[in-house]
Structures are given as structure tokens and as C-alpha cells.
């Protein structure tokens, strides 16, 4: 995000908030949240000085005598401590390189690697010749497709051609019929070309251009659009492409060059032949794309539905065009193209034929629905899933097209407002944010930090890139790199591990297997054992089998790919919670807790309801993947371990046990984590132990840094949970009894799963006083990667299930959910939880009442009701949910904190005694 913001400021020193929002789009923030980051960037824009830049409705400058908003809250930093942005002091592009480009003749460039050759021609003729000699060689401009295949799929291309210096691929030619756009233009450049034409031409001629612009705004992020090419996007022929359905519906065509000459290829239903396949020959080069202008009576629209509004692959996309004959209501021609409903871009041919000659209206729409349902067929096992949802989207997007065209055609009678809500775009507003800090007395010393807001100690170092993470540490002499080989089968016996081919790979030093471990080959936790490296059997995809040690990361990856593991699949793998329940595959024992007489309370309740809720997992997605460096030191098997771990002591014990040495010979260094959220405890210790074995065996320092995909495969995630509940309640909304059962998908090893399900039971009351409450929970043993601790440690799952139960009660009684919550919240002083913890709920009610007052709950609910009555297809809602989050670990040692203090002797003996007493009390 820092580099994205820097790039924006280099191009525009005073950007708008919308430009800042767009520049930051496409960047992932795992923890901080996007709004604080955007708020931090407001200092670069003039809008930050006005409440309008924070989403305000009225402007502070409209008030008489006002010059702007007052700073009423303390600031985390002093702006005067920083130098102002001065574009004249930034580094400039080296003039010598610019002169070289302008004066020196272009020459073909070639670079030769160990397995690949990279060639950059300077003319179209040379490019065609290269493709003729190397027909399978990919053309790479932005590397947004081929690069992913090479990195994640192991694709190997002996020759790669970069046409970035071939002028015809970047030319734009205007004709009376439309635009010829160079296929090499980036999507950002393509967008700028279209925007210029939209500004210059009448509206009726730019229907297709505006439809393409609409798709380009949500296609990937700004960073991707800056390098991804138009031609690459087309010939990749992905089934859910955002642009191809629009280009096909708009009657576009391609200019293609080959050894046999140039030709034009229509971009229609015949162009796409399968997944990632087109009619183009292997030696063809797409030079440019023709995009025609539209005429009066012609309408083009593009729609997409994706999991997120931006930066998400589309579930279904569509491009639709209709041309009306004389009179303006009878369909003369119509083109309906869909993406995401088959192996390639699909034209609804029969639907188009059925609509030609029909007047535009509801009868035509009903006919289109019936034909389209029969024409778009998705098998139950179609790739991508969501079969029924995708089929319904084909109808929904057609309905949107119908409404927009109807609105354009209706000069006197427009589409009703309630119907128009189906196509009104979602707003891009930046929601306001506010931080409130504790008020500090003016008399308080500036050196007294109690109550004062403080910037994170490492904030500046991390923002500027000065913070050193584990993989930033410089290499030591003779350092080796470890890459792990993981199982490709979920449940199988290992017949043989053949490492002979790996040892022949240049740079490979050795292969580490379970037989090389000098000490304990397993880690014990909660009564179960987990193998460090699989020996005779694997129980999930991603289980670690061996590791390849080489002189570089690249050689280690090649060596890992050369390892051959022969399996024999075992019967009846268990993947889901339902499978585990059916086969009673659990990490025992069950955890149970009970208060009151639940059975009797169910008999006296006015209503009894049963329900369930399934919750999926969640990846930790920490910024720095699992990283460690193990360095042999000293003369008695001593090791320094540099790693990112939440539990250095556990890692120290794991390394010592694995190597069979005393723990005092292993020193763990943890500078910073780079994000963890619970994911750098148990699996980190195992990875450190394996890396230590490699360092012990080779006698050299060994570094192991997991790539993102491997990290997500090995380390597991938040536990998926199936929650079942039975609830008894009265007519006034009081819940008198509840029985809950939790089934957590633990994966193939126990990890910390029993502790997680215990905490689910200890927090299953959330903020509600249910007099008769019982719960049972168990960790399900499946053939999935082992799930582990995650921020919240089971509380988000149990809270979601309990709140779903509350919502069911509210729906049954036809009352607002927040009223049911309010009726059942803890009230008594003191209140007693089901695990016999006494507390005062005063703060719970203070927070509840303050939240209701500050958010204007009643006014918001009335606005929601009004909006929902006026809009048929778009609805709003609101929720007010309390939460009671306690420590409440079942293991007593987890409910503590410690303070370690080293103080010199002499005059400070009393201070030593004081600190010792404090530590003892804690």
C-alpha cells in the first residue's frame, strides 16, 4: 500500500479521495482494516481539511464564520515532525536511459537462463518469425497469466517472447466505423483511450465504449490493470472473462498476423472453442482489436456478479446488445453473451433467435426466460459449483438489461422507481470513521503516558520498509535453502519415496526424511502424537513427507518437484464434519457443560425450535509466511534459530527434542512476527524442527520460507464448525432453555482443537442469561490439513451460532432481533455464567444503551423500513449485537500474564522484592 500511494503521489501530488481509494484497491490488509489506512492518507489531499472528505452530508464551510472543522481529539502524531511532500525533491528517471531510448537503435534482446530463454523482438515481422519457429512460446507483456502458471503450477516454457517493443501492438487508429486498438495496450491505457472517445463522441455512438469502461473499473486492481494487456485478456479465453462477452456482443474483431499474412477474425461465438482455447493457430499474433461505434437505436450493456464489488473473479459476466428497427420498439438484432456458465464464453443463440422481431416488453421477457432456462445448462458437478446460483444469475442479469433498455426507450413513462432499484449501481462512498481517546488533564506531565494515545512503536519502521523480518536477514556464508515435499493424497500408504532424481538436480545438496531425525520423530500434544515427517502413511493433502536442501530457493524447488512418492490409496477418507459424525471419527473425549434442567425447561416453554448453522474456515493470511533460519554454532550441537513464532519456548523445545540435545543448546530469536493471529504456534515449531534437522545433517545454516500457497496448504486455518441447537422460549421472547452441539473440523491432527471447542462451550452464552443451558462439543478427525488456533479461538464460531439461534427466535415471534437480545441479556448484579463466573453486567448495559443512542437506532430502523418499501429489488437491514468475551481458557496456566524484570543488586533490593511479589501475584 505504501508503494501504491507513493506511485499515486509521484503522478499526482494532490490527489482526490476517490483517486486514493482506487490506488489502494487491490492491496490486501489482513488486520488493520482499510478505513484507518485511507484516513491516514487523507493528509495528502485537500479534501482532508473538510468534513466532505470524511463522508459528511453537510459541509462545515457552509456554516457562518466557519473556516473548517476543529480538531477536538488528540492526534497520534504531530504533522510538524514530518517534512512536507515536495515533488521537486524526488528521484527522477535517469536521463541517460531516456537518451538511450531516443538515440540508440533498437536491437533484439536475448537472455538465457538455466531452463528458459527470454527474447524481445523490435518489429512485427521479427515477432511473427519467432512465433513461426517457436509456436508454443507464450507472448508475455504483463506476466499476469504466464507468471502465475510458472510460479504455482510449475509450468516450463523453454522460450518466452516479450513483444513490449513492437510498435504496431501499441498503435491506436480512429476510423469512421470505430477504433483499432493495439492488442499490447495495458488495460489502463485501453481505459484512457475509451474515456477520450466517450468525451469526443455523441452518446449514441459510445454505448459499447461505456459498457467496456464499466467492466474495466471493476476488473482486477489498478496494479494489475497497469500491466495486463488487452490482447492477453482476450486470448486467455477464461470462461468468466469480464471483457470477452462484451467484445463479442459488440461485434468486435481481431487483426491477426502470421507467417501466411494478415487476416481479420470475428470475435463471436465461434472464436471460443473451449477452456482457454480459441480458433487462433499456435503461430498467430493478435495485433489489434477493432471496437465499432454504435448507432441510434442500439444499446449495449455489461454486467458482472462477483463475491466482491471489486478485485474479485466474476461468478457470472455478460455482454448484451440490442438493435431496434424503425419505430424503436421491435428487436431487429440482439446478442446475449455469458461468461461463467460453461467452459468458454457462451452465446445464447436460441434465445436471441426467439427475440428477433418481438416488441420490447414484458411478454418478450417472459419468452426469453423460458428459452434461456432451457439453453443454459449446467450439470450438478460443474466446475466452480454454485450451479443454481449461476443459472439464476443468467435470468437476473437479463432482467437488468431489460430494465435499462426499457428506461432508455421510455421517453414519457419511465421504469417505476421500485423496479429501477435492480440496476442502480452500488455507491462508492467512503464511510466516515472516528477515533475517541480518553481525555487527559492538562496538568498531567507530558512524560506521563497513562491515558495518552500512542503510535505503535514499529509503525514508522514498518511503513518505510526499515523493519527487518525473518526473510530480510542477510544470508550467511554457505547458507542453504529448504523446500518441503508434501503429500498429494488425502489418505494413503507410502510405498516408496524416490529421491534419486532430486539429488541429480544442480545445486541440490541433500534430502531430509524422517529417517534422518536423530531425536524424537513426533510431537506430542493433548494426548496425541503428530509426525514431523510422514513415514508410512499420509492423512491429508499437504502433509510434509520430506525436504530438499539446495544452494538456492529455485534449485530446492526444482529438486522438490523431482521427488517421486508412490502411494496406495486407503479406503473411506473423511473430509467433512458430516462424514466424521457418520463414522464417529473424533478426537476424544467429548467436552460437555450443563446448567439447570434443560429437559424440564423444554416441556414448560411456550415454543421449542431446532436449527443448525454451518460455518466455513478462514485463512490466517498473515503478511509474512512461515519463515525461519537455523544456524549451527559452537562446538556442542548448539543452534541459533531465527523465526517468527508466537511461542518461542515451544519452538525451542521442539528443536531440542527433535535433535536430541538439551534445550539450553537451542536459542530462539524472535524480532517480530509479520502477522500471526494464532497461526504461528504449533506448526511453526514443527517447521523449525525440520529445518533444524536439515541444518544438523548438512552442518550449514538452513533457511526455510514457505511460499503463500504452500503455507496455506500446510498450516490449516480457522475451524469449520457445524452447530446444532434446540431452544425453548416464551411468548415474550425470554429464552428458558437451550441445548447446543458443536462439531469442529479439526483436520488430520489434534493440534489445539480440543482447547478451541472447549472455549466454544465456555462462550456459548455470549451475553445472554439462559437459565437452563447445556452444550456438547467435539473435534472431528478428518483427512484435511490440521486446523489450529485463530484469533478469537472458537468464540466467533460459537457467537455466530448463538446469534443465529436468537434470530430464529425473533423470526418465530415476528419481533425485531435486538428486542429478543435485550430481553435475554444479563441483568442481575452479580450475574453468574454457566461456568460459574460471577460478574457485574453494568458495562454491558452501558455499551448497549450508548450504542443505541449514538447510532440513532430507531431512526435508522425507520429509514430501513421506508427504503425497503420503496425498493423492490434492493433491501437494507441493520443489526445490533452484544458480545461478552472473556479469557475463560480451561487450562489455568493460559489465564495469566507474567512480568520478567532484571534489576541490578545493591540499592535496588527492595525494588527486586517488589517485582518478585508482583510476578507471584500475577
N, C-alpha and C positions, 0 to 999 in steps of 0.2 A: 504493500500500500504506500509505503514511503516513496518508492521509485515511481509509482504511478502518479503520485501527487507532484513529485519533482518534475516529471515529464510534462505535466499539465502547466506548471508554473513557468517552465522554460519556453513553452509555446504561447502562454497567455498569463502574464504576471498578475492580472486582476480578473480571475475567472468568476463566473456566476456560480451560485449554489447548485444549479442544475448541471453545469459542467463538472463541478466537483463530484457530484453524485455519480455521474456517468463514468468519470475517470476511475473512481474507486470500485465500480461494478466489476464483477469477475474475480475479485480478490476474496479469499476466504478468511474469516475471522472466527476462531474456534471459541474464544472465551469472552473477550472484552465486549462484543456487541458492536453493531455498525453505527448506531446513533452517536455514542461518545466519540468515535473516530471522526465522523462527519462534523460534530460540534468542534472538535479540535482543529479541523481545517477551516473553520469559519474565519479565523484570523486572517486568511489570505484574500478574503473577499469583502467588498464594501457592504454587502448585504448583512454582514455580521454585526454592523453597528445599528441595525434596525430590527424591530420585532418581526417585520415581514420575513426576514431571513430565517426565522425560527417557527414559521407556520402560523403566525398570528393573523387574526381576521382583521382587526382594526390596526391602524398604524400609529405608533407613538408620536410621530412627527405631525400628525393632524391635530394634536391637542395644542391649544393656545399656549404660547410661551414655552413649548417643549422643544428641546434640541436633541432628544434621543432618550433611550432607556437608561435608567440609573442602575449602577452596579450595587445591588443590595446584598449580595452574598460574597463571602470570601473567595478568593481565587487560589487555584492550586499552584500558580506560578506568577512571577512578575514579568510582564512583557518587556519591561525596560532592561531586563537582564540579557535579552537576546538582540542580535543585530537585525535591523530591518532587511527585508528582501530587496536586493539590489541586482537586477538582471545584468547590469554592466560589469559586475564582478565575477560572473560565472565563466567557467571554462568555455572556450569557443572550439568549433570544429577545426582541426589542424589545417591551416591554409595550404600547406604543401600538398596534402592529399587532394584538396579541391583543385589545385593547379594540375596535378597528375591526371585527374579525370578529364579536364578540359584540354590538355595539351598532348598527352601521350596517346598514341593509337591503341585501340582496344585489341587485346590478344586473348586467345583461348587460354583458360586456366585449368590446370590439372593438379589434383592432389591424390597421392596414393597412400592408402592405409594398409593394415595387415590383411583385411578381408574385403575392403571396398575401395573403389576409385570414384572420385568426385570430379566431374567435368562441367565447365561453364563456357558454352559457346557464345559467340558475339553476333551471329547472324541467323536468320531463319533457315537459310539453306544449310548451314552447318548443323543446326538443330535437327532438321529433317534427316540429314545424313546420319547423324548419331543415332536417331531413333530407328533408322533402317538397319544399321549394324547391330544395335542393341535394343530390339523391340520390347524386351521385358524390363528395360531400365525405366524406373519411375522418373517423372518430371517433378522436381521439388522446388517450391518457392517459399511458402511459409512454414513448411515442415509440420503442419498441424495434423496431418494424417499419417504420412510415412514415418515420421519420428515416433509416434505412439506405437506403431506396429513394430518398429525396431526395438524400442525400449521394453515394451510389455509383452509382446508376442514372440520375440526372438527372431523376427524376420531378417533375412540376409539378402542384400541386393549387391551383387558384385560391381555394378556400375550405377551411379546416381547422376542424373543430368540436372543442372540448375540453369534454367533459361532466363535468369533475372536480368541479363544484359542483352536480350534480343529485342530490339526496338518495336517491331510490329506487334508484339504481345502487349504493349502498353499504350497503343495509339487509340484515340477516340475520334470517330468520324461522324459528322452530322449529315443526314440526308433528308430529303422531303418526307420520306416514309418513316424515318426513325433514327436510331443510334446504332452504330457499330462500336462496341466497347471491347477493348483489348482484354483477352482472357487472363492476362497476367496481372491486371489491376487488383490491388487488395480490396477487400470488401469496404474498407473505409474510403478509399479513393472512388470506388464504384458508387458509394452513397453520395459523395460530394458531386459527382457527375450528374446523378439523378436529381439532386436538390437544385442544381443550377438550371436544369431543363424545366423543372416544375416552376421555377421562378420566371422563366422566359416564355413559356407557352401558355395558351388558354387552358382552363381546367379540363375541358372535354378531351383534350389531346394527351393528358397526363394521367389517365386512370391507371394504366399499367405501371407507370413510374411510381405513383403514390402507393400502390399496393406493394411494390417491391420495397419501398422505403419503410413501410410499416413492418415488414418482416425483418429488415436489416437492423432495426432498432432493438429487437429482442433476440437476434441471432448471436449467440455466444457473448463474450465480453469485449470491451474496447481493445484489450491487448491482442485477442485472437483476430478480431476484425482488421487490426492494423497490419497483419502479415498474411492471413489466409486469402487465397486468390479466388476470383470469380470462376475461372475455368476449373480449378481444382475442386471447388464446391460442386460443380455440375457433374464432372466425370467421376467423382467418387460414388455417385449414384446411390447414396444411402436411402433406404426406404422412407425414413422420416425427415428427409431434407426439407428445409424451410423455403428454399428458393425454387427448386425444380418444379413443384406443382404450379407455381405462379408463372414461371417462364413458359411452361408447356401450355397452360391455359391461355397465355397471351400470344400464342402463335409465334414464338421466337425461333431462331435458327442459328446454327453454328457455322463458322467458316473454318474448314479443316484443311490442313496441309499434310501431304505425304509424299513419298518418293514418286508416286504416279501423277502428282499435280495437286491442284486445289479444287475443293468442291464445297457445296453447301449442304448441310444435314439438318433437316427439320427436327426441332426439339418437341416431339409429340409422344403418343403412347407407344410407338414402335421404337423409340430411341432407347428405352429402358427394357432390358431383357431379363433381368434377374437381380439378385442381391449384389450390389456393387458392380454390375455388368451393364454395358451399353453396346450399341451396334458398331462403335468405333473399332477399327483394327488396331493391333498392337503397335504398328508403326505410325499411327495418326497423331497429329499435333493440333489441338484446338487453338486457333489463332485469335479469333474474336467472336463475339456474340452479338447478334442483331436483336434489338428490342424495339418493336414498332410503336408508333404513336397511335392513340385511339381516336375514334371519330365520335360525332354526335350520335347519341342513341346506343353507345357502347359503354358497359360498366364492368369494371374489374375489381375484385376484392380478394384479399388473402386473410386467412385466419389460422391460428395455431392454438392448441391446448397443450400445456406442459405442467409438470409438477410445480414449477415456479414461474413467475411472470417473466423473469429474465435469467440468463445464464443456466438454462436447463434444456436438455434434449427434448424435443417435442414428442408428445404421445401421438397426436394426430395433427397433420397440417393439411391445408387445402388452398388451391388456387381456383377461382371461379370467374368466368367471363360470360356475359350475355350481350347479344346484339339484337336490337329491336328493329322491326321493319317500319314501314310507313304507318303513322298513327301512334307509334311509340308504346304499344302495349302487347303486341304479338311477337313472340320469340322467333327471330329469324335464324339465329345460331346461338348455341350455348355449349360451353366447355366446363366440365367439372372434373378436376384432378385432385386426388387424395394421396397423402403420404402417411405412412404408419399403419396401413391396413393390408399390407401384403409385403412380399419380398422386394418390391420396387414401387416406384410412383405409379399409381393406378388411375386410369381414366374410366369414369362411369359411363360407358358408351351407350348402353341400353337406356339409361336414364336420360341422357342427352337427346337421343332419338325420340323418346316419348314426349319430350317437352317442346320440340321444334314445332312451330305452328300453333301453339297453345297461347291464349291470352294470359298475361301475368296476373295471377290471383290465387286465392286460397284453394280453388279446385285444382289448379295446376300443381300447387304444393302438395296436396294430398296424393295426387298421382305420382309425383316424384318420390314421395316417401315409400310408397308400396313397391315401386320398381327398384329403388335404391336398396331397400332391405333384402331383396332377392339377389341383387347384383353383387353387393359387398359381402363376401362370405369369409369368415374366419373360423378355423377349426378350434375346438376347445383347447388343444395343446399348442396353439400358435405362438411363435417366438415373441417374447415381450409380454405375454399374459394380458390381463385386463381386457379380455375378449369382449364381454358385454359392454363394458365402458367405451371401448373404442368404436364398437358398432353404433352405440347411441350417439357418439360424437359426430359421426358422419351425418346423422339427421340434424343434430343441433347446429352444426356449422352451416348446413344448407339453409336452415331456418334463419340464421343470422344474415346470410346472403340475401335471402328473400326480403327480409325487413329493410335492409339498407337500400336495395334496389327499389322497393316499394316507396320508401321515403324519398328517394331521388325522383321517382316518377310522379309522385303526388304533389301537384302544384297547389291544389286547393284543400285537399283532405289529407293531412299527414297521418303517419302511423300514430296510434294512441300512445300517450306517454308511458302507460303501464307496460305496453309491449316494447317500446323503444329501449327500455332498460336492459333488454337482452344484448344489445350491441354497443351500449355506451362504454367506452374504454375505461379501464381502471385508472384512478388518479395516480400521479407521480409525486404526490405531496411529500414533503419531508416533515415528519411528525415532530412536534415540539418536545423538548426534553428539559428537565430542570433538576439541579442538584441542590439539596438543602444541607447545610452544615450546622453543627452546634454553635451557638453564639458564645463567644469568648469575651470575658470582661476586658475593658480597655486597660485596666490596671494590671492585668496578667503580664508577666515578663515575656518578652519576645523569645527568650530561651526556654520557656516553659511550653512544651509541645502538647500537653494534655488538652484534648478537645479541638486542636487545630487540624485542618485538613493538610495532608502531606502527600507530595508526589511519591510514587513508587521509587525506591532507591535506584533501581536499574533502568528506569524509564528512558532516560536520555541515552544511555549506552545501547539499549536495545533498538531505539528508534534510529540512531545514527549508524548502527551496524558495528559498533565497537565491542559489544558484548561477545565474549568468546564462549561458544558452545562446544560440546564434546568433539564434533567432527571438524571444528575450526582449529583444533590443536595441531601444531605443525608435526609433520611426520618425523619419526626418529630414524636413525641410521639402520638400514636393514629391515625396516618395518614391513610386515606382510598384511594381507587383507583376507578376511574370511567371508565366504558366501555359503549360505546354508542350502542344503538339498532337502526338499520337503516331499511328503507323500502326495501322490496324485490319486490315491484310492481312499475311500472313507472307512472301509472295514475289510482288511485283507491280511494274509500272512506274507511275510517277506521270504521269498525263496532264495534270492541271491542279490547282493549288491556288487555290481561290476564297476570298479573304479579304474580299470586299466586304461581306458580311452582318456579319462580325465588326467591321468598322470603324464600322458603324452602331449598335452596341450602346452604350448610355450608359456613359460612363466609360472606354471603350477609347481608348487613345492611339495605338497603332501595333501592327504585326505584324512580327516579325523572321523572315526566311527566310535561306536560305544565300546569297542574292544580296546581303544586307546585310553580310556578313562582309568587313571591309576587308583582312585578312591571310590567313593560311593557313586553308583551309576543312576541313582534315583533321588528324588527329593520327596520328603515325607511332609504331609500337611493334613491335619484333621483326620488322621487315621487311614489315609490313603496315600499311595505312592505314585509318582509321575516319573517316567523315564526321561532322562535328559536327551538321549538319542535313541530312537526306536531300534530294537534288536530283532525280534522275531515276528512282531505284529504291529500294524498301524491301526489306529482307531478313528482317524479323521483325515480329511484332506488338509494339508498344511502342517502335519506333524513332522517334526525335524528328524531326519534319518542320519545324515552325515554333513560334514562341512568341508569345503575345498579351500585350501590355503594357497595363495599365489602372491606374486610380487606386485600386483595391481588389482584394482576392483574389476577392470574389464577382463583380465585373464582369469580371475577367480570365477566370474560369471560364465565364461566360456567353459571352464573346467566343470562347473556345476551342471551345465547343460549336457555335458558329455557323460555324466554318471548314469548308468543304466541299472534300474531297480526292477527286478522281476517279482511279480505278486501272484498270489492266488486268492481271489475274492472269497470272502466268507459270507455266509447267508444272513439274511434279515438285518440289514443295517437299520439303525434307529435315527431318524432325522428330526422329527417334530415332537412336541410335548404330547400330542395325542398318541403317537407311536409308543412313547415311553410309558404312558399310562396303561395302554393296552398290554404291554409286555412287562409291566412292573419293573422298569429299568430305572432305579433310583439310587442316589447316594444317601443311604440311610444314616441315622434314623429320621422319621418324620418329626417336625417341630410342631408343638401344639401349645395353645394357651387358651384359657377359658375364664369367664367371669359370669356369675349368675346362673339362672336356669333357662337356657335358650329354648329347650323343647316346650316347657310350660308357657313361656312368653309367646311363642308362635301360636299356641292354642287360644290365647286370650287377645291376640291382636285383631284389629278390625280387618286388615288386609295382609296378605302374605304374597310376596313377589319373588321370583327367581330370575336370575340373569347371569350373563358372563361377558367378559371383555378380554380380547386378545391384544397384546402389546408386542410390537416388534423390538428388535435390538437397536443399538446405536453405536457407531464407531467413535472411539476416543478422538481420533484425528488431531492429535497433538502436533504442534508446529515441527518439533524435531522428532524424527522417528527414533526407535530404539538404537542407541549408539553407545559404544564402549571401546576402550583401548586398554589392553593388558600388557604391561611391560615387566619382564623378568628383571629383577635387580638383586644385588647382593650375592652371597655365596651359599646360602642355605635355603634354596627354593623360596625366595621372597618375591612377592609380586606387588606392583602398584597397579591398581585398577581405577581408571578414569571412566566414569559413566554418569548417565542421567538416571537416577533412581530415587524413588520416594522412600526407600528403606535400605540405606547403605549397609546397615548391620546384617540384614537378611542376605544381601549380595555377598558380603564378606564371609558369612557362614557357608553359603553355597559354594563359593570358590574353594574355601579351605577343605570342606568335606569332599568335594569332587577331586581335588588334588591329593588328599590325604596328608595335609600339613596342618600344623597348629594355626588357629585363626590369627594369632599375633604376627604371622608372617605375611598376612594379606592386608594391605592398606587401601581403602576405598576413598576416592576423591570425588566429591560432587560439588561442582561450582554452581550450576543452575540446571533446571530440568528441561526447559524448552517446551513446557506443557506436559501434563501427565494425566490429571483427572482420575487417578486410580489405576491407570494402565501401565504404570512403571513400578510394579512391586514384585509380584511372583514371577512373571515371565521374564522380567529383566534379570532377576537373579539366575535363572536357568541359562539365559543367553550369555551372561557374564561367565558362568561356569564353563560353558562350551568354548568360549573364546579363550579362557584361561588354559584349558586342555591343549588348544592349538599352540598357545604361547609356550607351554611346558614342553610339548613334543618337539617343536622346532627350535626352541631356545631363542626365539626372536620376539620382538614386540608384535602383537597382532591386533588389528583394528577390525571391528565389525559394525557396520552401519546398514541397517535394513532399508531397502527401498520401500516406498509408500505401499505398493501393492503387496509386497511380501510381509510387511509389518501388519497390515490389516488382515492378512491371511493367517498369520501365526498367532497373534496376540488376543484374539477374541474381542468381545465388546460388552455392552450392557446386556443383561439377561432378558431375552424374550420371555414373557410371562402369560400364562392363561389363568385368569382369575374368575372363579365362580362364587356366586353369592346368593343367599336366601335371606330376605329381610322382612320383618314383621313391623307394621306401623299402624298408627291410629288415624282417625279421620282428620284430626287437627294437624297432622304432619309429624307428630312425635314418633321416632323410631324406638321401639321397645325391645327388639331382638335382631341380631344379625349373625349369620354363620358364613364365614368366608374361607375359601380354599385357594391356595396359590401353588401353581406348578411352574417352576422356573427352569428354563432350558440351560443346564449347567455346561453342556458340552461333554467332551471326552474325558476330562479330568476334573477333580473336585475343586481345585483352586480355592477361592474364598466363597464359593456358592452357598454352603450351609450358613455362613455368617450373614450373607445377603438375605436369604429367606427368613432368617431369624429376625432381622431388622424389619422386614415386611410385616411380620406379625406384631412387633412391638410398636409399629406406627399405623396399624390398620384402623385405629380410631380417628386418625387425623385430628380434627379439632372438635369432635363430637362426643358427647356423653351418652353412650349407648349402654343401658343398664345390664343387658344380657347379651354378651358378646363372646363368640368363640371363633378361633381360627386354626387352620392346619396348613402347613406349607412343607414342600419337599423340593429338593434339587433333582431334576431329571437327567439321567445319564444318557447322552446321545452321541452319535458319531459326527458331531460338529466341533469346530475349534472351541477350546475351552473358554468360556466367558469368565469375566473377572470383575474386580471392583470397578465402580464407575461413580462419578460424582453423584451424591445422593444415596448411594449404597442400598438400593432397593426401595427407598422412600418414594421416588417419583412413580414407580410402578404401583405400589400399594395405594398411594394417594389418588392416582388416576382411576383405579378400580373402585375405591370407596366413593369418589365423586360421581362416577358413572352410576353407582347404586343410588346416590342421593338424587341424581337427575331422573332416574326411573321412578322414584317415589313421587317426585314433583309432577312428572307427566301423568302418572296414575291419578293423582289428585287434582290435576289441571290447575296447578298453582305455580308461581314463579319459583325457580330453584333456590334463589337466595333466601326466600322466606323459609323453605324447608331447612336450609343450612342454619339459619338464625334460630329456629325453634330448637334445634338439637345441639347447639354449641355449648361447651362447658360454661356453667354459671356459678355453681356453688363455690364458696370460699371456706376452706380449701376444697379443691376438686381432686378426685383420685382417678388415675388412669387404670386401665385393665391390668397393667403390670405393677400396680400398687405404688405409683409415684405420686406424691402429693404436691400440688402447685396452686398458685393463685392465678385465675384466668383474667385478672383485671386488664393486663396489657393486650390480651386477645380481643377484648371488647373495645378497648380504646382504639386499637388499629382498625377494627371493623367499622366503628362509628365514624372515625375520622376519614376512612376511605370512602364511605358512603357520602359524607358531606362534601369532601373535596372534589369528588368526581361528578357530583350532581346526579346521583343515580336515578332519581325519579324523572328528572328532565330528560336524561338520556334514554330511559325506557319509553317515555312518551314519543321522543323523536324516532326511536326504532319502530314503534307501532305505526306511526304516521308514514314512515318511509316504506314499510312492508305493505301497507295498504295501497300505496300509490305505485308500487313497482311489482309487476307480476313475476318477473324472472330473476330479479336480484333481491336478496334479502340481507338484512343486518341482524345482529344479535349482540348481546353483552352478557358477561358473567362476572360475578363477584364471589371469590372462593377464598376461604381462610386456610391457613396451614399452621400446624403445630409441629415443629421439627426439633426433636431432642437428640441428645447424644445416644443414650439407650443402646449401646452395644452389649451383647450378652456376656462378653468376656470383660471382666472388671479392669484388666490392665489397659484396655483400649479407652476407658473413660478417665483419662488422666492427662496431665501435662507435666513436664519436667523442666527444671532450670539448672543448667550446668554452669558454674561460675568458678573461675580460677583467680584467687586473690593472694597477694604476697603476704608473708608472715609479718610478725612484729606488731606494729601499732594497729594492724587491721584484724587482729584475732577476733575481736567482738563482731566485726562485720562478717567474718567467716562463719562464726557460730550462728549469726542471724540468717545468712543464706542457707546454711545446712538445715536449720529449723524450717525455713520456708519450703525447701525442696521436699523435706519429710512430710510437711502438711499437704503439699500438692499430690 
